[in-house]
Amino acid sequence: MATQNVIIKCLEDAAKNVDAAMLKDAYAALTMNLDTQVGQNRGKGTAGLEALVICAETALKVRFHLASRRLQDTHVTPCLACDARSGT
């Protein structure tokens, strides 16, 4: 089982590299860790909560970046091609 520090490092790398697969793997490891916490200790560890927050922030960054790349590929690149053809 991965430690919280390893999970957080993977999340940081996923944000840096815009790697949705790494984000998904880190999330799976994080949820597995949280699921294995025992009864009374559940929710008391700040490392788990910190990793969840970082995971949510990373998901927003990765998703935003992927969405913006998709928009650029779909809308901006064709427009630039049209501008190039028209000479503007």
C-alpha angles and dihedrals in degrees: 000000000000120000122238090251092055091048092050090049090052090050091050090050091047090054093045094048096034088235112166093181092055089047090053092049092048091049091051091050091046094051091046089053092048092047091055095054109112124245108271095029092056112113095008096093113087092199091070092048092046091051091049091053092047089048091053092047091048091050090054092048095046094043093045092048093047091047092049091048090051091050091048092050092046102041114011101044094052090047091052089050089052091049090050091052093047093047096238 
